[in-house]
Amino acid sequence: MVYDVCFLLLQSIAHDARTLNLARTLVKNGKSVLLLGIGTADDCAHLALEGLIFIPILPPTPLSKLFLRWMKFYVFLFFKRNEFCSRIYCAEDVFTLPMAVMLASKFNSKVIYDSREIFSALASNHSRPLRQKIITLIEKKYVKNVTRMFTSGELDSEYLSTYLSIPTPVVIMNVPPFSTPNHSNLLRDKYSIPKNSRILIYQGWIAEGRGIIEVVKALQHLPEMVLCLVGDGEFQTVVLERARQEHVENRVIFCGKVPYDHLPLLTASADAGICFIEPISLSYSFALPNKLFEYCMAGIPTLVSDLPAMRRVLEEFPIGILVDPKATSILIAKSIRELFDEQFQLKFHEIQTTAARNYCWENQEHKVLDIFTS
Protein backbone atom coordinates (compact mmCIF):
# COMPACT_ATOMS: atom_id res chain seq x y z
CA MET A 1 0.00 0.00 0.00
CA VAL A 2 1.11 3.56 -0.73
CA TYR A 3 0.14 5.96 2.05
CA ASP A 4 -0.51 9.65 1.57
CA VAL A 5 1.47 10.63 4.66
CA CYS A 6 3.83 8.76 6.96
CA PHE A 7 4.73 10.36 10.31
CA LEU A 8 7.96 9.39 12.06
CA LEU A 9 8.21 10.12 15.77
CA LEU A 10 10.79 9.03 18.31
CA GLN A 11 8.40 9.20 21.23
CA SER A 12 5.25 7.62 22.61
CA ILE A 13 2.34 8.14 20.24
CA ALA A 14 -0.19 8.09 23.10
CA HIS A 15 1.44 11.16 24.65
CA ASP A 16 2.29 13.11 21.48
CA ALA A 17 -0.50 15.68 21.21
CA ARG A 18 0.89 17.40 18.14
CA THR A 19 1.31 14.30 15.99
CA LEU A 20 -2.11 12.97 16.96
CA ASN A 21 -3.79 16.26 16.05
CA LEU A 22 -1.97 16.44 12.71
CA ALA A 23 -2.80 12.84 11.82
CA ARG A 24 -6.44 13.13 12.84
CA THR A 25 -6.90 16.23 10.71
CA LEU A 26 -5.51 14.47 7.65
CA VAL A 27 -7.59 11.30 8.13
CA LYS A 28 -10.71 13.41 8.65
CA ASN A 29 -10.00 14.95 5.26
CA GLY A 30 -9.64 11.66 3.41
CA LYS A 31 -5.88 11.06 3.63
CA SER A 32 -4.35 7.67 4.39
CA VAL A 33 -1.92 8.03 7.29
CA LEU A 34 0.79 5.75 8.65
CA LEU A 35 2.38 6.45 12.04
CA LEU A 36 5.78 4.96 12.88
CA GLY A 37 6.77 5.53 16.47
CA ILE A 38 6.93 4.25 20.02
CA GLY A 39 3.90 2.52 21.49
CA THR A 40 1.97 -0.64 22.24
CA ALA A 41 -0.50 -3.04 20.65
CA ASP A 42 -3.25 -1.24 22.56
CA ASP A 43 -2.23 2.00 20.85
CA CYS A 44 -2.54 0.24 17.48
CA ALA A 45 -6.05 -0.96 18.27
CA HIS A 46 -7.17 2.40 19.66
CA LEU A 47 -5.89 4.39 16.68
CA ALA A 48 -7.23 1.86 14.16
CA LEU A 49 -10.75 2.79 15.31
CA GLU A 50 -10.04 6.28 13.97
CA GLY A 51 -8.66 5.04 10.66
CA LEU A 52 -5.03 5.59 11.69
CA ILE A 53 -2.45 2.88 11.02
CA PHE A 54 0.16 2.83 13.79
CA ILE A 55 3.21 0.56 13.79
CA PRO A 56 5.12 0.54 17.08
CA ILE A 57 8.78 0.40 16.08
CA LEU A 58 9.80 0.33 19.75
CA PRO A 59 7.86 -0.35 22.96
CA PRO A 60 7.65 2.39 25.59
CA THR A 61 10.62 1.99 27.91
CA PRO A 62 11.34 3.95 31.07
CA LEU A 63 13.69 6.78 30.18
CA SER A 64 16.00 4.85 27.86
CA LYS A 65 18.93 6.72 26.35
CA LEU A 66 18.04 8.77 23.28
CA PHE A 67 20.97 7.48 21.21
CA LEU A 68 20.04 3.84 21.84
CA ARG A 69 16.42 4.50 20.89
CA TRP A 70 17.55 6.33 17.77
CA MET A 71 19.85 3.51 16.70
CA LYS A 72 17.21 0.80 17.20
CA PHE A 73 14.61 2.90 15.39
CA TYR A 74 16.91 3.65 12.46
CA VAL A 75 18.11 0.04 12.06
CA PHE A 76 14.52 -1.22 12.06
CA LEU A 77 13.48 1.28 9.39
CA PHE A 78 16.54 0.57 7.28
CA PHE A 79 15.82 -3.15 7.01
CA LYS A 80 12.03 -2.73 6.72
CA ARG A 81 12.07 0.34 4.48
CA ASN A 82 10.39 -1.44 1.55
CA GLU A 83 7.25 -1.85 3.67
CA PHE A 84 6.66 1.84 4.35
CA CYS A 85 5.93 3.50 1.02
CA SER A 86 4.37 6.95 1.27
CA ARG A 87 3.98 10.04 -0.89
CA ILE A 88 5.05 12.25 2.02
CA TYR A 89 7.27 11.54 5.02
CA CYS A 90 6.91 13.90 7.97
CA ALA A 91 9.75 14.02 10.49
CA GLU A 92 8.26 15.03 13.82
CA ASP A 93 11.63 16.18 15.16
CA VAL A 94 15.26 16.51 14.11
CA PHE A 95 16.01 12.98 15.31
CA THR A 96 13.72 11.38 12.72
CA LEU A 97 14.68 13.79 9.94
CA PRO A 98 17.51 11.55 8.57
CA MET A 99 15.09 8.60 8.54
CA ALA A 100 12.45 10.58 6.65
CA VAL A 101 15.05 11.61 4.08
CA MET A 102 16.24 8.00 3.73
CA LEU A 103 12.72 6.71 3.05
CA ALA A 104 11.82 9.61 0.76
CA SER A 105 14.91 9.08 -1.37
CA LYS A 106 13.97 5.45 -1.92
CA PHE A 107 10.42 6.20 -3.06
CA ASN A 108 11.06 9.61 -4.65
CA SER A 109 8.73 11.21 -2.12
CA LYS A 110 8.50 14.55 -0.34
CA VAL A 111 9.88 15.34 3.13
CA ILE A 112 8.06 17.61 5.55
CA TYR A 113 9.79 18.69 8.75
CA ASP A 114 7.99 19.66 11.94
CA SER A 115 10.54 21.77 13.81
CA ARG A 116 8.53 21.90 17.00
CA GLU A 117 11.54 23.28 18.90
CA ILE A 118 14.77 25.12 18.14
CA PHE A 119 16.70 21.87 17.88
CA SER A 120 20.00 23.70 17.44
CA ALA A 121 19.57 25.15 20.95
CA LEU A 122 17.80 22.57 23.12
CA ALA A 123 17.46 23.11 26.86
CA SER A 124 18.42 19.48 27.51
CA ASN A 125 21.77 20.16 25.81
CA HIS A 126 22.64 23.51 27.37
CA SER A 127 25.43 21.82 29.35
CA ARG A 128 26.29 19.26 26.62
CA PRO A 129 27.91 21.27 23.82
CA LEU A 130 29.23 18.26 21.90
CA ARG A 131 25.84 16.56 21.69
CA GLN A 132 24.24 19.86 20.70
CA LYS A 133 26.82 20.39 17.96
CA ILE A 134 26.12 16.93 16.50
CA ILE A 135 22.36 17.58 16.45
CA THR A 136 22.93 20.96 14.82
CA LEU A 137 25.08 19.43 12.09
CA ILE A 138 22.44 16.76 11.42
CA GLU A 139 19.72 19.39 11.04
CA LYS A 140 21.78 21.58 8.70
CA LYS A 141 22.70 18.59 6.53
CA TYR A 142 19.23 17.09 6.11
CA VAL A 143 17.10 20.24 6.02
CA LYS A 144 18.34 20.69 2.45
CA ASN A 145 16.13 17.74 1.49
CA VAL A 146 12.98 19.18 3.07
CA THR A 147 10.10 20.27 0.82
CA ARG A 148 8.04 22.07 3.48
CA MET A 149 8.78 22.98 7.07
CA PHE A 150 6.61 24.26 9.89
CA THR A 151 7.05 25.35 13.50
CA SER A 152 4.85 25.98 16.53
CA GLY A 153 5.57 29.70 16.95
CA GLU A 154 6.33 32.91 15.06
CA LEU A 155 9.60 33.53 16.90
CA ASP A 156 10.83 30.05 15.99
CA SER A 157 9.96 30.61 12.33
CA GLU A 158 11.67 33.99 12.19
CA TYR A 159 14.82 32.62 13.79
CA LEU A 160 15.01 29.44 11.68
CA SER A 161 14.49 31.37 8.46
CA THR A 162 17.69 33.30 9.14
CA TYR A 163 19.63 30.52 10.84
CA LEU A 164 19.00 27.90 8.15
CA SER A 165 18.73 30.35 5.21
CA ILE A 166 15.29 29.06 4.25
CA PRO A 167 11.90 30.64 3.49
CA THR A 168 10.05 31.52 6.69
CA PRO A 169 8.32 28.31 7.89
CA VAL A 170 4.56 28.23 8.35
CA VAL A 171 3.38 28.36 11.96
CA ILE A 172 1.07 25.60 13.15
CA MET A 173 0.44 26.33 16.79
CA ASN A 174 0.56 23.57 19.36
CA VAL A 175 -2.98 24.00 20.67
CA PRO A 176 -5.73 21.53 21.66
CA PRO A 177 -9.05 20.93 19.92
CA PHE A 178 -11.84 23.13 21.23
CA SER A 179 -13.88 21.81 24.13
CA THR A 180 -15.85 23.28 27.00
CA PRO A 181 -14.42 22.87 30.52
CA ASN A 182 -15.61 19.77 32.33
CA HIS A 183 -14.62 20.39 35.93
CA SER A 184 -14.38 17.41 38.28
CA ASN A 185 -12.70 16.14 41.44
CA LEU A 186 -10.55 13.61 39.59
CA LEU A 187 -7.21 14.65 41.09
CA ARG A 188 -8.71 15.39 44.48
CA ASP A 189 -10.36 11.98 44.74
CA LYS A 190 -7.48 9.97 43.27
CA TYR A 191 -4.83 11.44 45.56
CA SER A 192 -7.02 12.17 48.62
CA ILE A 193 -6.37 15.90 48.43
CA PRO A 194 -8.29 17.80 51.13
CA LYS A 195 -11.30 19.82 49.97
CA ASN A 196 -9.85 23.03 51.37
CA SER A 197 -6.58 22.65 49.41
CA ARG A 198 -6.06 24.31 46.05
CA ILE A 199 -4.51 22.20 43.31
CA LEU A 200 -1.73 23.49 41.08
CA ILE A 201 -1.00 21.34 38.04
CA TYR A 202 2.09 21.06 35.90
CA GLN A 203 1.85 18.77 32.88
CA GLY A 204 4.67 17.79 30.57
CA TRP A 205 8.25 16.61 30.69
CA ILE A 206 9.73 16.90 34.19
CA ALA A 207 13.04 18.53 33.37
CA GLU A 208 15.41 21.31 34.26
CA GLY A 209 14.30 24.74 33.11
CA ARG A 210 10.56 24.08 33.47
CA GLY A 211 10.28 26.17 36.65
CA ILE A 212 9.26 23.17 38.73
CA ILE A 213 11.93 23.67 41.38
CA GLU A 214 10.98 27.33 41.73
CA VAL A 215 7.32 26.46 42.27
CA VAL A 216 8.27 23.77 44.80
CA LYS A 217 10.25 26.41 46.71
CA ALA A 218 7.24 28.73 46.57
CA LEU A 219 5.04 26.08 48.21
CA GLN A 220 6.57 26.88 51.60
CA HIS A 221 4.72 30.21 51.34
CA LEU A 222 1.51 28.54 50.12
CA PRO A 223 0.49 26.10 52.87
CA GLU A 224 -3.00 25.61 51.43
CA MET A 225 -1.76 24.48 48.00
CA VAL A 226 -0.75 21.14 46.47
CA LEU A 227 1.36 20.69 43.32
CA CYS A 228 0.47 17.80 40.99
CA LEU A 229 3.15 16.91 38.43
CA VAL A 230 1.68 15.07 35.44
CA GLY A 231 4.53 13.61 33.39
CA ASP A 232 7.87 11.96 33.94
CA GLY A 233 11.58 12.51 33.47
CA GLU A 234 14.85 11.81 35.21
CA PHE A 235 14.68 15.25 36.84
CA GLN A 236 11.86 14.12 39.13
CA THR A 237 14.43 12.72 41.60
CA VAL A 238 15.89 16.24 41.87
CA VAL A 239 12.40 17.67 42.37
CA LEU A 240 11.61 15.18 45.12
CA GLU A 241 14.87 15.93 46.93
CA ARG A 242 14.16 19.66 46.75
CA ALA A 243 10.63 19.11 48.07
CA ARG A 244 12.12 17.28 51.05
CA GLN A 245 14.56 20.10 51.67
CA GLU A 246 11.69 22.59 51.67
CA HIS A 247 9.57 20.26 53.86
CA VAL A 248 6.74 20.23 51.31
CA GLU A 249 7.15 16.67 50.00
CA ASN A 250 3.67 15.78 51.28
CA ARG A 251 2.26 18.47 48.96
CA VAL A 252 4.12 17.50 45.79
CA ILE A 253 2.37 14.65 44.00
CA PHE A 254 3.96 12.75 41.10
CA CYS A 255 1.07 11.59 38.92
CA GLY A 256 3.11 9.94 36.14
CA LYS A 257 2.45 10.19 32.41
CA VAL A 258 -1.13 10.41 31.22
CA PRO A 259 -2.20 9.68 27.61
CA TYR A 260 -3.09 12.82 25.69
CA ASP A 261 -6.70 11.78 25.16
CA HIS A 262 -7.19 11.38 28.93
CA LEU A 263 -5.49 14.64 29.87
CA PRO A 264 -8.33 17.21 29.52
CA LEU A 265 -10.43 15.71 32.33
CA LEU A 266 -7.41 15.58 34.63
CA THR A 267 -6.41 19.16 33.83
CA ALA A 268 -9.91 20.44 34.50
CA SER A 269 -9.83 18.94 38.00
CA ALA A 270 -7.04 21.34 39.03
CA ASP A 271 -7.45 24.95 40.13
CA ALA A 272 -4.52 26.59 38.30
CA GLY A 273 -1.78 25.62 35.86
CA ILE A 274 1.99 26.09 35.87
CA CYS A 275 3.78 27.18 32.69
CA PHE A 276 6.91 28.69 34.21
CA ILE A 277 9.61 28.12 31.58
CA GLU A 278 13.12 29.36 32.37
CA PRO A 279 15.20 30.78 29.47
CA ILE A 280 18.13 28.38 29.84
CA SER A 281 18.30 27.93 26.07
CA LEU A 282 17.09 29.73 22.95
CA SER A 283 14.46 27.04 22.46
CA TYR A 284 13.01 27.78 25.90
CA SER A 285 13.34 31.55 25.44
CA PHE A 286 11.01 31.28 22.42
CA ALA A 287 8.74 28.72 24.09
CA LEU A 288 5.01 28.68 23.44
CA PRO A 289 4.02 25.40 25.12
CA ASN A 290 0.79 23.55 24.45
CA LYS A 291 0.18 23.33 28.20
CA LEU A 292 -0.59 27.08 28.30
CA PHE A 293 -3.49 26.54 25.90
CA GLU A 294 -4.54 23.22 27.46
CA TYR A 295 -4.94 24.93 30.83
CA CYS A 296 -7.05 27.66 29.23
CA MET A 297 -9.17 25.09 27.41
CA ALA A 298 -9.74 23.30 30.72
CA GLY A 299 -10.96 26.54 32.28
CA ILE A 300 -8.10 27.18 34.71
CA PRO A 301 -5.75 30.21 34.83
CA THR A 302 -1.98 29.87 34.61
CA LEU A 303 1.24 31.10 36.19
CA VAL A 304 3.25 32.10 33.11
CA SER A 305 6.90 33.07 32.80
CA ASP A 306 7.36 36.48 31.19
CA LEU A 307 8.98 35.39 27.93
CA PRO A 308 8.28 36.99 24.51
CA ALA A 309 5.97 34.45 22.85
CA MET A 310 3.87 33.80 25.94
CA ARG A 311 3.73 37.51 26.76
CA ARG A 312 2.14 38.14 23.33
CA VAL A 313 -0.64 35.69 24.15
CA LEU A 314 -1.36 37.17 27.57
CA GLU A 315 -1.34 40.72 26.23
CA GLU A 316 -4.18 39.69 23.92
CA PHE A 317 -5.98 37.40 26.36
CA PRO A 318 -5.02 37.68 30.07
CA ILE A 319 -5.50 33.99 30.81
CA GLY A 320 -2.78 33.99 33.46
CA ILE A 321 -0.33 36.02 35.49
CA LEU A 322 3.08 36.89 34.01
CA VAL A 323 6.10 36.47 36.30
CA ASP A 324 9.77 37.23 35.76
CA PRO A 325 11.58 33.88 35.23
CA LYS A 326 14.15 35.05 37.80
CA ALA A 327 11.54 35.90 40.43
CA THR A 328 12.07 34.91 44.05
CA SER A 329 9.97 32.18 45.65
CA ILE A 330 8.10 34.86 47.62
CA LEU A 331 7.16 36.74 44.43
CA ILE A 332 6.17 33.48 42.70
CA ALA A 333 3.94 32.60 45.65
CA LYS A 334 2.38 36.08 45.53
CA SER A 335 1.68 35.69 41.80
CA ILE A 336 0.10 32.27 42.34
CA ARG A 337 -2.19 33.80 44.95
CA GLU A 338 -3.20 36.46 42.41
CA LEU A 339 -4.57 33.68 40.21
CA PHE A 340 -7.23 33.12 42.88
CA ASP A 341 -8.05 36.79 43.42
CA GLU A 342 -11.78 37.34 42.96
CA GLN A 343 -11.38 40.16 40.44
CA PHE A 344 -8.85 38.20 38.39
CA GLN A 345 -11.08 35.12 38.41
CA LEU A 346 -14.01 37.18 37.12
CA LYS A 347 -11.93 38.61 34.28
CA PHE A 348 -10.49 35.20 33.44
CA HIS A 349 -13.89 33.54 33.17
CA GLU A 350 -15.20 36.42 31.04
CA ILE A 351 -12.54 35.84 28.38
CA GLN A 352 -11.83 32.12 28.77
CA THR A 353 -14.22 30.91 26.07
CA THR A 354 -13.12 33.59 23.60
CA ALA A 355 -9.45 32.76 24.22
CA ALA A 356 -10.12 29.04 23.89
CA ARG A 357 -11.94 29.52 20.59
CA ASN A 358 -9.08 31.65 19.32
CA TYR A 359 -6.34 29.23 20.38
CA CYS A 360 -7.83 25.91 19.33
CA TRP A 361 -6.68 23.25 16.87
CA GLU A 362 -9.59 23.83 14.52
CA ASN A 363 -8.05 27.20 13.60
CA GLN A 364 -4.83 25.48 12.56
CA GLU A 365 -6.35 22.81 10.33
CA HIS A 366 -6.48 24.84 7.12
CA LYS A 367 -2.71 25.37 7.37
CA VAL A 368 -2.16 21.65 7.94
CA LEU A 369 -4.13 20.81 4.82
CA ASP A 370 -2.26 23.41 2.79
CA ILE A 371 1.13 21.99 3.80
CA PHE A 372 0.24 18.35 3.24
CA THR A 373 -1.81 18.72 0.05
CA SER A 374 -0.03 21.44 -1.94
Secondary structure, DSSP 8 states (H G I E B T S, - for coil): --EEEEEEEEEEGGG-HHHHHHHHHHHHTT--EEEEEE--HHHHHHHHTTT-EEEEEE---TT--HHHHHHHHHHHHHHHGGG--EEEEEESSTTTHHHHHHHHHHHT-EEEEEE-S-GGG-GGGTT-HHHHHHHHHHHHHHGGG-SEEEESSHHHHHHHHHHTT----EE--------------HHHHHTT--TTSEEEEEES---TTSSHHHHHHHGGG-TTEEEEEEB--TTHHHHHHHHHHTT-GGGEEEEE---GGGHHHHHTTSSEEEE----SSHHHHT---HHHHHHHHTT--EEEE--HHHHHHHHHS--EEEE-TT--HHHHHHHHHHTT-HHHHHHHHHHHHHHHHHSSGGGTHHHHHHHHH-
